[in-house]
Amino acid sequence: MASSGRSHGPDRRWRPSDADRERYLEAISTAFSDGRITADDLQSRTALVYEARTIADLEALVEDVPSEPPPVPPTVAERPSYARMIYVGVAIAAGIAALIAVTAAQPEERDISTSTSVEEAPLVPGLDPAEVEVPDVATEKLDLLTEAGLVEMWDTMSGADVADIAKIGIYGDYAHIEVRAETDEPGVDEIRYQGGFASPREWERAYSEETEAGFFGWNDVSPQAVAAAIDATPGALERPDAEVAHVSVGRRGWERGQIVIQVVADDGGNTFSVRWDAAGSTVLSTH
């Protein structure tokens, strides 16, 4: 598929993967093994790993971990004990088991919040916060101009009960969706989708009678149809090197009210577009 913006770095608002949670569990357990946090602190932070809804939530659980263990009284020579080693092993095993149980018992859920707040884990008394090495993030954001990225967005938005769509605008790393406003005044709200998350609704504009007749649902056009239109656009334009820049989906009055997938592509600085039917298989017009 010819498209731009394929590589995307991690975003702190993204939903953490199971691999991300396991990395942070290991970092917290290592801090306990080093004597930098207490057993109670270990339990508290471990529990919060499973409640984390974003990468930022996970980062908050390690950013205040002390870099050094508390000073040992001169009369006590602290040595690593088998009890501590066993405690760490049990904590890691319990954490992994809990993660597997939660994943198996609950369906995949998309968070529609962009908040990065998290409950503060307790600090070790008498120690100042210090930076620690943060585990790598395993999550990779999907390109929305690919079928995988489109399927993820369709699943997220339909699962969030977002209906009555006026228009969908799709770019490589984000999309904006205009939907019927949940207000007394007839209007349209805008929702921004990015990295597996949908932002809260924001008032966009009042709508006209034409807009009222143009609303549609997620089942009226499929992500596979949009992906097919994207893939076929360079060929339809007879410009194999053209790169798809963005896509819009909506009803078009000049197309007798049918849902149209419009794909805009760039070739050597020149912009071209192809309008496809809702199945993404028939060219309606090219420009």
LOVEXGU-806820 format. One line per 3 residues: number of its first residue (from 1); for each residue x, z, y of N, C-alpha, C. Coordinates in steps of 0.02 Angstrom, whole numbers. Layout:
N
NUM) X:Z:Y:X:Z:Y:X:Z:Y; ...
***
This chain:
287
1) 42:0:-60:0:0:0:44:0:62; 27:-42:109:65:-44:171:35:6:220; 71:58:234:47:108:282:106:144:312
4) 95:175:370:148:210:405:140:285:397; 194:322:411:191:394:411:182:423:342; 222:404:293:213:427:225:244:495:211
7) 295:513:247:330:576:233:309:629:283; 286:687:257:263:740:300:294:806:277; 320:845:324:350:908:307:297:961:300
10) 317:1021:274:268:1074:264:241:1101:330; 179:1121:330:145:1149:388:122:1219:370; 134:1267:415:119:1337:400:44:1350:391
13) 2:1301:409:-70:1310:401:-95:1286:333; -51:1255:293:-74:1228:230:-90:1282:180; -132:1267:133:-148:1312:78:-88:1317:31
16) -66:1378:12:-8:1384:-33:-26:1365:-104; 22:1335:-139:13:1319:-209:30:1379:-252; 16:1375:-317:35:1428:-363:111:1438:-363
19) 148:1383:-358:221:1388:-357:245:1425:-295; 211:1414:-238:229:1451:-177:219:1526:-187; 162:1545:-216:148:1616:-226:199:1648:-273
22) 219:1612:-325:268:1638:-372:336:1648:-337; 355:1603:-292:418:1610:-256:417:1674:-213; 362:1686:-180:358:1745:-137:353:1809:-178
25) 321:1806:-236:320:1864:-281:392:1882:-302; 431:1831:-318:500:1842:-338:542:1872:-280; 530:1846:-219:567:1872:-161:550:1945:-148
28) 486:1963:-155:465:2033:-144:493:2078:-199; 493:2054:-262:520:2094:-317:595:2104:-309; 630:2053:-284:702:2059:-272:715:2112:-219
31) 674:2113:-167:682:2164:-114:674:2234:-144; 627:2243:-190:617:2308:-223:678:2325:-266; 703:2276:-303:762:2288:-346:822:2309:-305
34) 828:2282:-244:883:2299:-200:873:2366:-165; 815:2396:-173:801:2460:-140:780:2453:-68; 760:2392:-48:741:2381:23:668:2398:37
37) 626:2400:-15:557:2422:-7:540:2471:-63; 489:2511:-52:469:2561:-101:423:2531:-153; 408:2571:-205:363:2548:-257:293:2536:-229
40) 270:2581:-185:204:2571:-154:202:2507:-112; 258:2495:-76:263:2434:-35:262:2372:-80; 296:2376:-136:296:2320:-183:226:2304:-206
43) 188:2355:-225:119:2344:-248:76:2315:-193; 83:2341:-132:43:2317:-76:57:2243:-61; 120:2226:-56:138:2157:-39:120:2109:-96
46) 128:2131:-158:110:2089:-215:36:2072:-213; -6:2122:-199:-78:2110:-195:-95:2060:-140; -60:2066:-83:-74:2021:-26:-52:1949:-39
49) -5:1940:-86:16:1872:-104:-44:1832:-129; -87:1865:-169:-144:1830:-197:-200:1819:-146; -200:1859:-93:-251:1851:-41:-230:1801:12
52) -167:1781:13:-142:1736:64:-179:1669:62; -201:1646:120:-238:1583:124:-196:1527:154; -140:1543:184:-96:1492:214:-24:1510:200
55) 20:1462:211:92:1474:205:114:1529:254; 84:1529:314:101:1580:364:85:1650:338; 30:1657:301:13:1722:273:68:1746:226
58) 95:1701:186:149:1720:140:212:1738:178; 228:1700:229:288:1715:268:285:1784:300; 224:1803:321:216:1869:353:231:1926:306
61) 227:1914:241:239:1967:192:313:1981:179; 357:1937:203:429:1948:192:468:1952:257; 438:1933:313:476:1931:375:495:1999:401
64) 460:2053:379:477:2120:403:513:2162:350; 535:2130:296:572:2167:245:642:2184:272; 664:2248:267:730:2266:292:785:2229:255
67) 840:2216:290:896:2180:260:940:2225:218; 936:2290:230:976:2339:193:931:2394:167; 949:2425:109:911:2482:84:922:2543:128
70) 879:2593:125:888:2653:165:953:2689:145; 986:2724:192:1048:2759:175:1037:2813:122; 1084:2819:77:1080:2869:23:1115:2933:46
73) 1084:2991:36:1116:3054:54:1184:3060:19; 1235:3091:53:1302:3095:25:1305:3128:-44; 1259:3173:-57:1262:3209:-120:1229:3173:-177
76) 1197:3116:-161:1162:3078:-213:1193:3009:-218; 1219:2992:-275:1246:2925:-286:1194:2884:-323; 1161:2840:-287:1107:2802:-318:1135:2744:-358
79) 1114:2741:-420:1135:2686:-463:1073:2650:-489; 1079:2586:-503:1021:2550:-531:1001:2582:-597; 937:2596:-604:914:2630:-665:873:2582:-707
82) 870:2599:-772:829:2559:-817:756:2563:-796; 736:2620:-769:666:2628:-748:648:2577:-694; 694:2569:-644:681:2520:-591:679:2450:-619
85) 725:2434:-665:726:2367:-693:662:2353:-732; 639:2403:-770:577:2394:-808:518:2385:-761; 519:2425:-705:463:2422:-656:459:2352:-626
88) 516:2323:-609:517:2256:-581:491:2206:-631; 514:2211:-693:491:2165:-745:417:2168:-755; 390:2228:-757:318:2237:-766:280:2208:-707
91) 306:2220:-645:272:2196:-585:270:2119:-584; 326:2087:-603:327:2014:-604:280:1987:-656; 281:2017:-717:237:1994:-770:164:2002:-751
94) 148:2061:-722:79:2073:-701:57:2024:-647; 104:2010:-601:88:1963:-548:73:1894:-573; 114:1868:-620:104:1802:-648:39:1800:-687
97) 25:1853:-726:-37:1856:-765:-97:1855:-720; -93:1892:-664:-150:1894:-617:-161:1826:-586; -106:1791:-569:-112:1725:-539:-146:1676:-586
100) -127:1679:-651:-157:1634:-700:-231:1650:-708; -247:1715:-710:-317:1736:-719:-360:1714:-661; -334:1722:-599:-372:1702:-540:-383:1627:-538
103) -331:1589:-556:-335:1516:-555:-386:1491:-606; -386:1523:-666:-431:1501:-718:-504:1520:-705; -513:1577:-672:-581:1603:-663:-617:1573:-603
106) -580:1548:-554:-612:1525:-493:-601:1450:-483; -653:1413:-460:-644:1342:-445:-600:1332:-384; -570:1273:-381:-528:1258:-323:-568:1263:-259
109) -541:1295:-209:-578:1307:-148:-535:1286:-89; -567:1255:-41:-531:1234:19:-549:1279:76; -498:1304:109:-510:1349:166:-522:1306:228
112) -575:1321:265:-589:1282:325:-567:1318:388; -526:1371:379:-501:1409:436:-430:1389:451; -412:1387:515:-343:1373:534:-307:1437:555
115) -337:1494:543:-307:1558:563:-245:1572:521; -194:1602:551:-134:1620:516:-125:1695:514; -179:1733:526:-173:1805:526:-172:1831:454
118) -140:1889:444:-138:1921:379:-131:1995:389; -160:2034:343:-155:2106:347:-83:2127:342; -61:2173:385:8:2193:386:24:2237:326
121) 77:2221:290:99:2263:236:137:2323:265; 134:2381:233:167:2440:261:242:2433:263; 273:2459:315:346:2458:322:377:2518:288
124) 439:2511:267:475:2568:240:492:2615:297; 474:2679:293:486:2726:348:559:2729:368; 572:2729:434:639:2739:459:683:2677:460
127) 656:2619:441:697:2559:439:669:2507:487; 713:2472:522:692:2419:568:683:2353:531; 635:2312:552:626:2247:519:688:2203:527
130) 700:2162:478:757:2115:481:737:2051:445; 768:1996:464:751:1933:434:777:1930:362; 738:1898:318:759:1887:250:751:1813:235
133) 783:1790:182:779:1720:164:709:1705:137; 675:1657:167:607:1640:147:610:1586:92; 571:1595:38:572:1545:-16:549:1477:9
136) 572:1425:-25:552:1357:-8:477:1348:-21; 446:1305:19:375:1290:11:369:1229:-35; 328:1236:-86:321:1182:-135:267:1132:-115
139) 221:1154:-72:163:1112:-55:185:1049:-17; 154:993:-35:167:930:1:101:900:24; 98:884:87:36:856:115:27:784:94
142) -33:767:73:-48:699:51:-61:653:110; -37:591:104:-49:540:155:-122:520:150; -159:523:205:-230:508:205:-244:433:198
145) -193:392:203:-203:320:193:-190:300:121; -191:349:76:-184:337:4:-248:362:-30; -259:338:-90:-320:359:-126:-319:434:-140
148) -260:461:-159:-256:533:-173:-274:575:-112; -248:555:-53:-263:591:8:-336:586:27; -366:527:17:-436:517:33:-482:558:-13
151) -465:558:-77:-505:597:-125:-503:671:-108; -444:696:-89:-439:766:-70:-482:781:-9; -482:738:40:-523:749:100:-597:746:83
154) -618:697:44:-689:692:25:-711:755:-11; -669:779:-58:-687:840:-96:-692:900:-50; -644:906:-4:-643:963:42:-704:963:87
157) -719:906:118:-772:903:167:-841:908:134; -851:875:78:-916:881:44:-926:951:17; -871:984:-5:-876:1053:-29:-890:1102:27
160) -875:1083:89:-887:1127:146:-957:1115:176; -998:1078:140:-1067:1064:163:-1069:1028:231; -1021:983:242:-1021:943:302:-1060:879:288
163) -1117:870:322:-1160:813:309:-1177:779:375; -1221:728:371:-1244:691:430:-1185:668:472; -1147:622:445:-1086:596:477:-1104:538:523
166) -1075:539:583:-1083:484:629:-1025:435:624; -964:462:613:-905:419:611:-847:458:580; -805:422:543:-744:451:515:-685:410:541
169) -636:442:572:-575:409:594:-517:437:553; -480:394:519:-428:416:472:-360:389:494; -311:434:499:-242:416:514:-197:441:457
172) -133:429:462:-89:448:407:-88:522:391; -88:565:443:-81:636:431:-140:678:453; -192:647:480:-251:685:498:-311:638:502
175) -371:669:507:-432:631:517:-478:669:563; -520:634:599:-571:668:639:-639:641:617; -686:687:608:-752:670:582:-804:692:633
178) -846:646:655:-901:661:700:-964:673:658; -996:731:667:-1055:749:628:-1110:774:673; -1170:776:646:-1227:801:685:-1214:873:707
181) -1223:888:770:-1210:956:796:-1263:1005:772; -1242:1066:760:-1288:1119:740:-1312:1157:802; -1343:1120:848:-1367:1149:911:-1437:1125:924
184) -1471:1159:971:-1539:1138:989:-1538:1070:1024; -1485:1059:1064:-1479:995:1098:-1451:943:1050; -1484:885:1043:-1457:833:999:-1386:813:1021
187) -1341:816:975:-1272:799:992:-1228:792:931; -1165:779:944:-1116:767:892:-1059:817:899; -1040:849:844:-981:892:841:-923:853:811
190) -862:873:828:-803:843:797:-768:895:754; -748:874:695:-709:915:649:-643:879:636; -588:916:641:-522:887:627:-500:909:557
193) -480:861:517:-456:876:449:-381:861:446; -343:909:419:-271:899:413:-243:946:361; -200:920:317:-166:962:268:-211:1001:222
196) -269:973:204:-314:1007:159:-361:1056:193; -360:1060:260:-402:1106:298:-448:1068:345; -507:1096:356:-553:1070:406:-559:1121:462
199) -551:1099:523:-555:1144:581:-628:1162:594; -640:1216:632:-709:1231:653:-737:1175:695; -803:1169:695:-836:1118:735:-824:1128:810
202) -819:1074:847:-814:1076:920:-862:1024:948; -900:1045:999:-947:1000:1031:-911:939:1058; -937:880:1042:-906:818:1064:-948:784:1118
205) -1012:772:1105:-1054:736:1153:-1127:737:1130; -1172:722:1177:-1241:711:1159:-1247:642:1128; -1294:633:1084:-1300:567:1052:-1364:531:1073
208) -1363:465:1062:-1419:422:1081:-1462:408:1020; -1516:372:1030:-1559:352:974:-1521:309:924; -1474:270:949:-1433:228:905:-1392:271:857
211) -1364:326:884:-1325:371:842:-1370:404:790; -1430:424:810:-1477:456:764:-1490:413:702; -1494:349:711:-1507:304:656:-1444:288:616
214) -1387:310:640:-1324:291:609:-1292:343:565; -1322:402:557:-1291:454:516:-1289:433:443; -1238:455:407:-1233:441:336:-1199:500:301
217) -1196:498:235:-1168:553:197:-1105:533:159; -1071:583:130:-1008:570:94:-1020:527:32; -1080:530:4:-1096:490:-56:-1113:418:-39
220) -1120:402:25:-1137:334:44:-1077:287:44; -1019:314:44:-957:275:39:-906:318:2; -868:287:-42:-821:326:-83:-750:321:-57
223) -708:371:-73:-637:367:-53:-602:309:-87; -624:292:-148:-594:235:-183:-608:169:-147; -668:164:-118:-685:103:-80:-642:97:-18
226) -632:153:17:-589:152:76:-517:134:57; -493:164:2:-424:149:-21:-418:75:-40; -469:47:-72:-467:-24:-91:-464:-68:-29
229) -502:-51:23:-500:-90:85:-432:-86:118; -401:-27:117:-334:-18:146:-284:-62:109; -286:-60:42:-238:-98:2:-245:-173:12
232) -308:-196:21:-320:-268:24:-314:-298:94; -308:-255:144:-307:-281:213:-248:-327:228; -185:-311:211:-131:-358:226:-143:-427:196
235) -169:-429:135:-184:-493:103:-240:-530:138; -292:-493:159:-348:-524:194:-326:-554:260; -276:-523:291:-249:-548:354:-196:-602:344
238) -177:-612:281:-121:-658:264:-58:-637:301; -49:-571:304:10:-541:336:35:-486:289; 74:-503:238:94:-455:187:136:-397:213
241) 168:-406:271:209:-353:300:171:-307:347; 108:-320:357:68:-279:403:63:-208:376; 68:-159:421:62:-88:403:-4:-61:431
244) -42:-28:388:-106:0:409:-93:59:455; -126:59:512:-116:112:562:-172:164:558; -234:141:555:-289:188:549:-351:153:523
247) -400:193:504:-462:168:474:-521:204:507; -575:169:518:-637:202:541:-694:182:494; -738:230:482:-795:218:438:-858:239:475
250) -908:196:476:-971:212:510:-1019:154:506; -1080:166:528:-1129:112:530:-1118:70:593; -1127:6:586:-1116:-40:642:-1181:-78:656
253) -1204:-75:718:-1266:-109:736:-1261:-184:726; -1202:-213:744:-1195:-285:738:-1190:-308:665; -1182:-260:620:-1182:-276:548:-1248:-254:517
256) -1301:-254:557:-1369:-237:534:-1373:-166:507; -1335:-121:537:-1339:-51:520:-1305:-30:456; -1271:-75:423:-1238:-56:361:-1173:-19:375
259) -1150:20:326:-1087:57:333:-1029:7:329; -984:12:376:-927:-33:380:-862:7:378; -814:-17:339:-747:11:337:-702:-35:378
262) -680:-12:436:-637:-54:478:-565:-30:472; -521:-75:450:-451:-59:440:-410:-94:494; -371:-55:532:-329:-82:585:-257:-81:562
265) -223:-137:569:-153:-143:546:-109:-171:601; -45:-155:596:4:-179:645:55:-223:610; 70:-279:641:121:-324:614:164:-350:671
268) 225:-325:675:271:-347:727:247:-331:797; 211:-275:806:187:-257:872:119:-286:889; 92:-328:846:26:-357:857:-25:-320:813
271) -84:-307:841:-135:-270:806:-190:-316:780; -209:-305:717:-262:-345:685:-309:-297:650; -370:-320:635:-417:-277:600:-460:-319:552
274) -482:-285:501:-527:-315:451:-586:-268:442; -646:-296:444:-706:-256:429:-729:-272:358; -736:-217:319:-757:-223:249:-825:-191:239
277) -859:-212:185:-922:-179:168:-908:-109:140; -961:-71:126:-953:-2:104:-919:4:36; -917:-50:-3:-884:-49:-67:-810:-66:-61
280) -789:-87:-1:-718:-104:9:-698:-167:-29; -746:-210:-44:-730:-269:-84:-744:-336:-49; -787:-334:3:-806:-396:37:-786:-393:110
283) -750:-444:133:-730:-450:203:-791:-472:244; -807:-434:296:-862:-452:340:-838:-492:399; -777:-475:424:-748:-511:480:-675:-490:488
286) -636:-532:521:-566:-516:537:-554:-530:611; -509:-492:639:-493:-500:711:-417:-492:721
***
